[in-house]
Amino acid sequence: MKIDKALFHPDYKPEPYWWEAARPGADHASDLPAATEILIVGSGYAGLSAGLELAREGRTVTIVESEAFGFGASSRNGGGLSGGVNIGKGLSGGPGQKLSAEERALQEQLLRESAASLSLVETLIERESIACHYERKGRYLGAFTPEHFKKFQAKSDLLNRVTDAESTVIGPDEQRAEIASDFYHGGMVIPKSGKLHPALFHKGLLDAAHRAGATLCAHTKVTAIAGQEGDFTVKTTRGDCRAEQVIVATNGYTGDLTPGLRKRLIPVLSHIIMTEELPEDLAASLIPQGRTISETPRVLNYYRMAPGDRRVMFGGRPRFTDVGADVTAALLHRNMTDRFPQLKDARITHSWSGHVAFTYDFLPHLGREAGLHYAMGCNGSGVGMLTYLGYQVARRIVQGGAIDSAYANRELPRVPMPFYSGNPWFLPLVGGYYRLRDALDRQFTGSRSC
């Protein structure tokens, strides 16, 4: 692919923009203790949330990270908080879909807990004084086709009834109040959603866990876990540690350490670009209400204004292989200008990617595997849901195994692909098929443009 070098700012960096404010490091790092009550593998949102809650309950907690703190997806994501929009495959309850009474009850509990993740993040930010540019500005979900729009009212009604989301549906002739584009066939506004600076939120959780007394070990890769609940031996590149309980919180970076979990997760690269600062009047016109924008195709994009409201952050999955930051930047820029032609001259200052973990049922999960606790598989909604699931795992331990969560103890399904062990060899094929389906849907149901 030939890349237009004019797309890139002279100060372009192939790394996360968020690292300008909070670069991965080893703040608060300690030596690995010989023993701990609870050892947590992974220092992302789930691991830190669990560690913070356990330490506040007086438990002895050690959190180990194979890289620098903040290296993974917790400092690479888009910083959106959906607040209860996503409920998994087969449970949308849309037109033509009939749910049993049991499925309906599960659907509603999942929605309530998903919405509760927003409240938990807000509580943590306030209680721990985390300065991360948090704003509850809401979300705008754009309909990629007229058929998608037809399903919005039922979904909006469900969200309002179960979670008090204050959602409204607006037609294509009204959406200019939300976005300076005619790309979508109307949309849904969900005010009870938020956005933040993901790396600063991660740093705030790390600082809070340290203050609460958790031991934090950077550059400490776990190579093996032996034993059973109550008496685990955790082997690492910096020595061994005995632990009564182990929590695995590796999500999109789950590897050979836990092969049973790895074969149930699909790691997918999500790519993001950041534009240079835009003229003030242009920047102010793009997303007037400050929402986070998402959309309904199978291969979607998501975007928002960065803190300061002068830069556009635009993310998506333009390729399902790692083709390099420059190539994905050019592809994302094209997708961005499909939605905002007025940004054709906006140059890119940063381009990066990170792994998210998808599950076959498109639901997050927390549970037990070979005596280990786990929380993972948030399908792109990790800021809120991983923070929430980490907290729930901690409460389960504190409460002696008792837990009241619809995300717990549900079977984490295996990926039904031949010989699958965690390497998603099929993603380019599936991604190409989904893109074709999206293009055909768009072509044969009518399109809109600025």
C-alpha positions in Angstrom: 0.0 0.0 0.0 1.4 3.4 -1.0 1.2 5.9 1.9 0.8 9.6 1.4 3.5 11.1 3.7 1.6 14.4 3.8 -0.9 12.6 6.1 1.7 12.7 8.9 2.7 15.6 11.1 6.5 16.3 11.3 6.3 15.3 15.0 4.5 12.0 14.2 5.1 9.1 16.6 4.0 5.4 16.2 3.0 5.2 19.8 0.0 6.0 22.0 -0.9 9.7 22.3 -1.9 8.9 25.9 1.7 8.2 26.8 2.5 11.9 26.4 0.8 12.4 29.8 1.5 9.0 31.5 4.2 6.8 29.9 4.5 3.2 31.1 7.0 2.8 33.8 8.0 1.2 37.1 6.6 3.7 39.6 6.0 2.0 43.0 7.8 -1.2 41.8 9.0 -3.6 44.5 10.9 -6.8 44.7 8.8 -10.0 44.5 7.9 -11.2 48.0 8.5 -14.9 48.9 4.9 -15.3 49.9 1.6 -13.4 49.6 -2.0 -14.1 50.3 -3.3 -13.2 46.8 -1.2 -12.8 43.7 -2.6 -11.0 40.6 -1.2 -11.7 37.2 -1.6 -8.5 35.1 -1.6 -4.8 36.1 -4.3 -3.5 33.8 -7.6 -2.2 34.9 -8.9 -5.6 36.1 -5.8 -6.4 38.1 -5.5 -3.0 39.7 -9.2 -2.8 40.5 -9.1 -6.2 42.2 -5.8 -5.4 44.0 -7.1 -2.1 45.2 -10.3 -3.6 46.6 -8.5 -6.5 48.3 -5.8 -4.3 49.8 -8.6 -1.9 51.2 -10.1 -5.0 52.8 -6.8 -5.7 54.6 -5.6 -8.6 52.4 -1.9 -9.0 51.5 -1.8 -8.5 47.7 0.9 -8.7 45.1 0.3 -7.6 41.5 2.9 -8.8 38.9 3.3 -7.3 35.4 5.5 -8.8 32.7 6.2 -5.4 31.2 6.3 -1.8 32.5 3.1 -0.8 34.3 0.7 0.6 31.8 2.3 -1.1 28.7 -0.8 -3.0 27.7 -4.3 -2.1 26.5 -5.1 0.0 29.6 -3.0 2.8 28.2 -3.8 2.1 24.5 -7.6 2.2 24.4 -10.1 4.9 23.3 -11.1 5.8 26.9 -14.9 5.3 26.3 -17.3 4.1 29.0 -20.4 2.6 27.4 -22.4 2.4 30.6 -24.6 -0.6 29.7 -25.0 -0.6 25.9 -23.4 -4.0 25.0 -25.1 -7.2 26.2 -23.7 -9.9 24.0 -24.7 -12.1 21.1 -28.1 -13.6 21.3 -29.5 -11.3 24.0 -30.2 -8.1 22.2 -34.0 -8.7 22.3 -34.4 -6.8 19.0 -37.2 -7.1 16.5 -37.9 -10.7 15.6 -35.9 -12.1 18.5 -37.9 -14.0 21.1 -36.3 -14.6 24.5 -37.4 -17.0 27.1 -38.3 -15.7 30.6 -34.9 -17.0 31.8 -33.0 -15.3 29.0 -34.9 -12.1 29.6 -34.0 -12.1 33.3 -30.3 -12.7 32.4 -30.4 -10.0 29.8 -31.7 -7.5 32.3 -29.2 -8.4 35.0 -26.3 -8.1 32.5 -27.5 -4.7 31.5 -27.8 -3.5 35.1 -24.3 -4.7 35.9 -22.9 -3.2 32.7 -24.5 0.1 33.7 -23.1 -0.3 37.2 -19.5 -0.4 35.8 -19.9 3.3 34.9 -20.9 4.1 38.5 -18.0 2.1 39.9 -15.5 4.0 37.7 -17.0 7.3 38.8 -16.8 6.3 42.4 -13.1 5.3 42.1 -12.3 8.6 40.3 -13.9 10.6 43.1 -12.8 8.5 46.0 -9.1 8.2 44.9 -8.9 11.8 43.4 -7.9 10.4 40.0 -7.2 13.3 37.6 -8.0 11.7 34.2 -10.2 14.2 32.4 -13.4 12.3 33.1 -16.6 13.6 31.5 -20.0 12.1 31.4 -20.8 13.5 28.0 -22.7 10.5 26.7 -22.5 8.4 23.6 -23.9 8.7 20.1 -24.5 5.4 18.3 -24.8 5.9 14.6 -26.9 3.7 12.4 -24.8 2.4 9.5 -27.9 1.4 7.5 -31.6 2.2 7.6 -32.2 -1.3 8.7 -30.0 -0.8 11.7 -31.9 2.4 12.6 -35.2 0.5 12.7 -33.9 -1.6 15.7 -32.9 1.4 17.7 -36.2 2.3 19.3 -36.6 -1.2 20.8 -33.1 -1.1 22.2 -33.5 2.4 23.5 -36.7 1.4 25.3 -35.0 -1.6 26.8 -32.1 0.4 28.1 -34.4 3.0 29.6 -36.6 0.5 31.3 -33.8 -1.6 32.8 -31.0 0.9 33.4 -32.6 4.4 33.3 -30.2 5.3 30.5 -32.2 8.4 29.4 -31.7 7.2 25.9 -33.4 8.9 22.9 -33.5 8.0 19.2 -33.0 10.8 16.6 -33.6 10.6 12.9 -31.1 11.4 10.2 -32.5 14.9 9.7 -31.9 15.7 13.4 -28.4 14.2 13.9 -26.5 17.4 12.9 -27.1 18.5 16.5 -24.8 15.6 17.5 -22.3 15.2 14.7 -21.2 17.4 11.8 -21.8 14.6 9.3 -24.6 12.9 7.3 -22.8 9.6 7.2 -25.3 7.8 9.5 -29.0 7.0 9.0 -29.9 8.5 12.4 -28.8 7.4 15.8 -29.3 6.8 19.4 -28.1 9.1 22.2 -27.1 7.5 25.5 -26.4 10.4 28.0 -25.3 8.0 30.8 -21.9 7.2 29.2 -18.5 8.8 29.7 -15.0 9.3 28.5 -11.6 9.7 30.1 -7.9 9.7 29.6 -7.1 6.0 29.8 -3.5 6.2 30.7 -4.1 8.7 33.5 -7.0 6.6 34.8 -4.6 3.6 34.8 -2.0 5.6 36.6 -4.6 6.7 39.2 -5.5 3.1 39.9 -1.9 2.2 40.2 -1.2 5.0 42.7 -4.4 4.1 44.6 -3.4 0.4 44.8 0.1 1.4 46.1 -1.4 3.7 48.8 -3.7 0.9 49.9 -0.7 -1.4 50.5 -0.6 -3.6 47.4 2.9 -4.8 46.4 3.6 -3.9 42.8 6.1 -5.8 40.7 7.0 -4.6 37.2 9.0 -6.6 34.6 8.1 -9.8 36.4 6.8 -12.4 34.0 5.0 -15.4 35.4 6.3 -18.6 33.8 4.3 -21.3 35.6 1.7 -21.7 38.3 1.8 -25.0 40.3 -0.2 -26.3 43.2 -3.8 -25.8 44.2 -6.0 -23.2 45.9 -4.5 -22.4 49.3 -1.0 -23.4 48.3 0.1 -22.1 44.8 3.7 -21.7 43.8 4.0 -19.0 41.2 7.3 -19.1 39.3 8.5 -15.9 37.7 11.5 -14.4 36.0 12.4 -12.8 39.3 11.9 -15.8 41.5 9.1 -17.8 43.1 6.2 -16.7 45.3 3.8 -18.7 47.4 0.2 -17.6 47.2 -3.1 -18.8 48.7 -5.2 -17.4 45.8 -4.2 -16.3 42.2 -6.2 -14.0 39.9 -5.4 -14.0 36.2 -6.2 -10.6 34.7 -4.4 -10.7 31.3 -7.3 -10.2 28.9 -6.0 -9.6 25.3 -2.5 -10.5 26.4 -3.4 -14.0 27.7 -0.6 -16.4 26.7 0.7 -19.9 27.3 0.7 -19.5 31.1 -3.0 -20.4 31.0 -3.7 -22.4 27.8 -7.2 -23.3 29.0 -8.2 -19.6 29.0 -6.2 -18.7 25.9 -8.1 -21.1 23.7 -11.4 -19.4 24.8 -10.3 -15.9 23.9 -9.7 -14.2 20.5 -7.1 -11.5 20.7 -7.9 -8.7 18.2 -5.7 -5.7 17.4 -7.6 -2.4 17.7 -5.9 0.6 16.0 -6.1 4.3 16.8 -4.9 7.6 15.4 -4.8 11.1 16.9 -4.9 14.2 14.8 -3.0 17.4 15.2 -4.7 20.3 17.0 -7.4 21.6 14.7 -8.6 25.2 14.2 -10.8 26.0 17.2 -14.0 26.6 15.2 -13.6 23.4 13.2 -12.9 21.3 16.3 -15.9 22.8 18.1 -18.2 22.0 15.2 -17.5 18.3 14.8 -19.2 16.7 17.9 -21.0 19.6 19.4 -22.2 17.8 22.6 -18.8 16.2 23.3 -20.1 12.6 22.9 -18.1 9.5 22.1 -19.2 8.2 18.7 -19.7 4.5 17.9 -21.6 2.8 15.1 -23.3 -0.4 14.1 -21.5 -2.2 11.2 -19.8 -5.5 11.9 -16.3 -3.9 11.5 -16.9 -0.7 13.3 -15.1 2.6 14.1 -15.2 4.7 17.2 -14.1 8.2 17.8 -14.2 11.3 20.1 -12.5 14.5 20.9 -9.4 14.2 23.0 -9.0 16.2 26.3 -8.8 19.8 25.4 -11.3 19.4 22.5 -8.9 20.3 19.7 -7.8 16.8 18.5 -9.8 13.9 17.1 -9.1 10.4 18.3 -10.3 7.9 15.7 -10.1 4.1 16.2 -11.2 0.9 14.5 -10.0 -2.3 12.9 -9.0 -1.4 9.4 -6.9 -4.6 9.2 -7.0 -7.8 11.2 -3.2 -8.3 10.9 -0.4 -6.2 12.2 0.6 -4.3 9.1 2.4 -1.5 10.9 1.4 1.8 12.5 1.9 3.9 9.3 -0.4 1.7 7.1 -3.2 1.5 9.7 -2.9 5.2 10.2 -3.5 5.9 6.5 -6.5 3.5 6.5 -8.0 5.0 9.6 -7.5 8.5 8.2 -9.5 7.5 5.1 -12.3 6.1 7.3 -12.3 9.3 9.4 -12.6 11.5 6.3 -15.5 9.2 5.0 -17.3 10.5 8.1 -15.8 14.0 8.3 -14.6 15.1 4.8 -13.8 18.4 6.4 -10.8 16.7 8.1 -9.0 15.7 4.8 -6.1 18.1 5.6 -5.8 17.1 9.3 -2.4 15.5 9.9 -1.8 12.5 12.1 0.5 13.0 15.2 0.2 9.5 16.7 -0.8 6.0 15.6 -0.8 2.9 17.7 -2.6 -0.4 18.5 -3.4 -2.7 21.3 -5.0 -6.1 21.9 -8.6 -6.5 23.1 -10.0 -9.9 23.9 -13.2 -11.2 22.3 -15.2 -14.2 23.5 -17.3 -16.4 21.3 -20.5 -15.3 23.0 -19.5 -11.6 23.0 -19.9 -11.4 26.8 -17.3 -10.6 29.5 -16.6 -13.4 32.0 -15.3 -13.9 35.5 -14.9 -17.4 37.0 -12.5 -20.1 38.0 -10.2 -22.3 35.9 -8.1 -25.0 37.6 -8.4 -23.2 40.9 -7.4 -19.8 39.5 -9.7 -16.8 39.4 -10.0 -14.9 36.1 -11.7 -11.8 34.7 -11.5 -11.1 31.0 -13.1 -11.0 27.6 -14.6 -7.6 27.5 -15.0 -7.3 23.7 -13.8 -3.7 23.4 -15.6 -2.4 26.5 -12.7 -2.9 28.9 -12.4 0.5 30.6 -15.6 0.0 32.6 -16.2 -3.7 32.5 -12.6 -4.8 33.4 -12.6 -2.4 36.3 -16.0 -3.8 37.3 -15.0 -7.5 36.9 -11.8 -7.0 38.8 -13.8 -5.5 41.7 -16.2 -8.4 41.5 -13.4 -11.0 41.7 -12.1 -9.2 44.8 -15.5 -9.3 46.4 -15.8 -13.0 45.7 -12.6 -13.7 47.5 -13.5 -11.4 50.4 -16.9 -13.1 50.7 -15.5 -16.6 50.7 -16.6 -17.5 47.3 -20.1 -15.9 47.3 -20.8 -13.7 44.4 -24.0 -12.1 43.0 -23.0 -11.4 39.4 -24.5 -12.5 36.1 -21.0 -12.5 34.6 -19.8 -15.2 37.1 -19.8 -18.9 36.6 -21.2 -18.8 33.1 -19.3 -21.1 30.8 -16.6 -19.3 28.9 -17.1 -21.0 25.6 -14.3 -22.4 23.5 -13.7 -20.9 20.1 -15.1 -23.5 17.6 -12.2 -23.4 15.2 -10.1 -26.4 14.3 -6.9 -26.7 16.3 -7.4 -23.3 17.9 -5.1 -22.6 20.8 -5.1 -18.8 20.9 -3.6 -17.8 17.6 -6.5 -16.3 15.6 -5.3 -17.4 12.2 -8.9 -17.0 10.8 -9.3 -13.3 11.6 -8.2 -12.0 8.2 -10.7 -14.3 6.5 -13.5 -13.4 8.9 -12.7 -9.7 8.8 -12.7 -9.7 5.0 -16.1 -11.4 4.9 -17.5 -9.0 7.5 -16.3 -6.0 5.5 -17.9 -7.4 2.4 -21.2 -7.9 4.2 -21.0 -4.3 5.6 -20.3 -2.9 2.1 -23.2 -4.8 0.6 -25.5 -3.7 3.4 -24.5 -0.1 2.9 -24.8 -0.3 -0.9 -28.2 -1.9 -1.1 -29.9 0.0 1.6 -28.8 3.5 0.6 -26.0 5.7 1.9 -25.5 9.2 3.1 -22.6 11.6 2.8 -21.7 15.1 4.0 
